[in-house]
Amino acid sequence: MTRLPIDPVLPELIAHLRDHGRAVLQAPPGAGKTTRVPLAMLDAGLTTQRIVMLEPRRLAARAAAERMAESLGETAGQTVGYRVRGDSKVSAKTRIEVVTEGILTRMIQSDPELSGIGAVIFDEFHERSLNGDLGLALCLEIRGVLREDLILLAMSATLDAEPVARLMSAPIVTSEGRSFPVETRWLDKPISKSIRFENAMADLISHATKATEGGVLAFLPGEGEIRRVQAALAGRLPKDCQLQPLFGALPFKAQQEAIRPQRLGRKVVLATSIAETSLTIEDIRVVVDGGLARRSRFDPGSGMSRLVTEKVTKAEATQRAGRAGRVAEGVAFRLWTKGEDGALDAFPPAEIEAADLAGLVLELALWGAQPGDLSFLTPPPEGAFAEARSLLRMLGALDRENRITEHGRTLAALPLHPRLAHMIGIAGQDAAPLAALLSNRDPVQGAGVDLALRIEALRAQARFEERRNAVLNRGAMDRIRDEAKRLTRAAPKTGASELSIAEMTALAYPDRIGLRRNGDAPRYQLSGGKGAVMDSTDALAGARLIVATDLDGNPREARIRQAIQISESAVRALFPDQIAWVDICEWSKRERRVVARQQEKLGAIALDDRVWKDAAAEQIALAMLDGVRDLGLPPAMSDAARRFTARVRLGCAAGMALPDMSDPALMSSLGTWLLPHLGSVRSADDWKRFDLLPALRAMLDWGQMQDLDRLVPGKFTTPLGREIPIDYSGEHPEISLRLQELFGQKTHPRVGKTPLRVTLLSPAHRPVQTTLDLPGFWAGSYADVRKDMRAAYPKHPWPEDPTQADPTLRAKRKHKT
């Protein structure tokens, strides 16, 4: 047997597993951990029960099982077998079983003790898939509570091993080196933005085949890119090169053909990240890395997880480059510069941080645990967890206390997102084609948003292509049909009879039922509370009610990418318990007034809407408070009200026991001081006409008002006995009055010990002088002011000594002739 880099550390690993029952194995790509470790554990007799190894992908699971079986001189299904979705090869003799991660979760939920299983290996744990994290958390609890003998091993090529080792309380075993060295070659300069990714990749692959020898493995993000690069390479490769695509949806025989060694000539494999881990493609000596990866992310547009294209991380790039050094010295070409390499993230994010958590929440509910009850390497985010719980309650999978219902148990048993499992659970086998369609990428391009057209294409593909001006992805259609057959076998044989496609869709998307808003543009309010818009030229743009199955995820107003029309009678028949009349009295920012309506609502949409003519005054006032929060206090703050709040603030600063009348304090306590005074105020115009002074004065009791008037008076009494308001809003309290009204005043006006800032006005009420020292003004600049004023206002008195004159507001008397 060929010696591999993992072999020297196998005795240490076996010893740790025998002593501790747990371990973390860190080994670089190509070390051989996937095929060597399970067999070493079997040979060492660590357990008399089965060894289960998890793989993140079906192809890797099959390939690993077949490789191990081959090394034993057997075929898969004997000592080593596998189980993946839709395929299995196991027997009573099977001791090592390679499974995909979702299979383990089902095994645990059906048999919490994992009867007959002695060890669980988590291969490629660095990928941090949601099912992998959940499987490890469940296994750690099983080991701690039910099965102390259960052996657990996490294996990774690029993971920072310390955190997972702490989580497992396990020792770390490290395998150094890879089989052969790999030279890395970067681009000299970044790719121009005008060059398409597929063309750039085709150029680099063509260059790599001419500059090197041996098989070539090119990494691309998805099937679409693989097909386009395959087309771009036509006629550009040496004659001895054979192109082989490799992606998850490819038929298994075609996948095996890509993995199998090339007998004649050179192989050029165009692969997704499916070839990044676990798989060994024997004759590969060259890697061409496009630098992109597809990751599972929660897509608010579809309400489920979708694959998004992102830059690879350093760890992924290292993993990919390692594929070139498994059989000989190799070369890794990268479609980015060495400078760009430094900007890459170190590791890919854990799927639990960004994925849709509905399935995880359902599994935890089925297990009877809260997130904090289990040992997760990365705890699920609280917001996403709460959103998933809300959806599951809406689907009837959880009760009000978030405990799993019988319906929820049915959903958990179906191999689908809970939305689609709910639809199949109610509609039965008739919903299987629709579930398959909704769980895959859109197979129809250029036919508008109508989901019904996709169903038409699925039922009669040839006739659809003749009648519709649209492009069909035949490979996608074939996969959808295969998936529909599998789901038909898994679905309940009986279900709600004669449900339409639209009704079944609404079962899966009760939060996506959309009601067209008034207006010309096709804008929709969705039952879940979000807004959405459709292209006005779309054939479905005139529909009053729709179910939106795919949106672009814009949080403000999402664009509808796929939907189906539904009738109001169908909506009422499906959701009778969720439709109810509600009284709505609220502030409308758009209309700038309180709106009182009675609406028959399903979630956020109103199927019927009427004016609420007899809304109570208290409810209108409460709604108007939101209007005040929107409009602010200034529109209703008269000059007198401003002066009053300034007096109160000055009194507070002087130590008086008075309410806080700062703007933030007033806004935060509107319900206490303003609500009783709103009366018939219900619009922005009403608010402008409203005077806040009475409501503000009512905040003070009689004693407080007496103290305020004494210490911070609101008015100053002139020598003529006239009261004028004091403005406290500036640095100094201030009054404004005619200069002549202060004739005879020998001292400066004060409030207590504080001098007033006095603005002296002309007979035309224009400012003449501002002073904090009236006696100084009389003795000083008054003479110059008198000279100017006598010329401007000769009919008014301007005595030489104003301190000896009588105050007046009148002009001089005319002399009789």
Secondary structure, DSSP 8 states (H G I E B T S, - for coil): ----TTGGGHHHHHHHHHHHSEEEEE--TTS-HHHHHHHHHHHTTS-SSEEEEEESSHHHHHHHHHHHHHHTT--TTSSEEEEETTEEE--TT--EEEEEHHHHHHHHHH-TT-TTEEEEEETTGGG--HHHHHHHHHHHHHHHHT-TT-EEEEEESS--HHHHHHHHT--EEE----SS-EEEEEESS---TTS-HHHHHHHHHHHHHHH--SEEEEE-SSHHHHHHHHHHTTTTS-TTEEEEEE-TTS-HHHHHHHHS--SSSEEEEEE-GGGTSS---TTEEEEEE-SEEEEEEEETTTTEEEEEEEE--HHHHHHHHHGGGSSS-EEEEEEEEHHHHTTS-SS---GGGTS--HHHHHHHHHHT--GGGS--SS---HHHHHHHHHHHHHTTSB-TTS-B-HHHHHHHHSSS-HHHHHHHHHHGGGGHHHHHHHTS---EESS-SBHHHHHHHHH-HHHHHHHS--EE-HHHHHHHHHHHHHHHHHS-S--STT--HHHHHHHH-GGGEEEE-SSSS-EEEETTS-EEE--TTSTTTT-SEEEEEEE---SSSEEEEEEEE--HHHHHHH-GGGEEEEEEEEEETTTTEEEEEEEEEETTEEEEEEE-TT--HHHHHHHHHHHHHHH-SGGG--HHHHHHHHHHHHHHHTT------SHHHHHHTHHHHTGGG-TT--BHHHHHH---HHHHHTTS-HHHHHHHHHHS-SEEE-TTS-EEE-B-SSSS-EEEEEGGGGTT--S--EETTEE-EEEEE-TTS-EEEEES-HHHHHHTTHHHHHHHHHHH-TTS---S-GGGS---SS-------
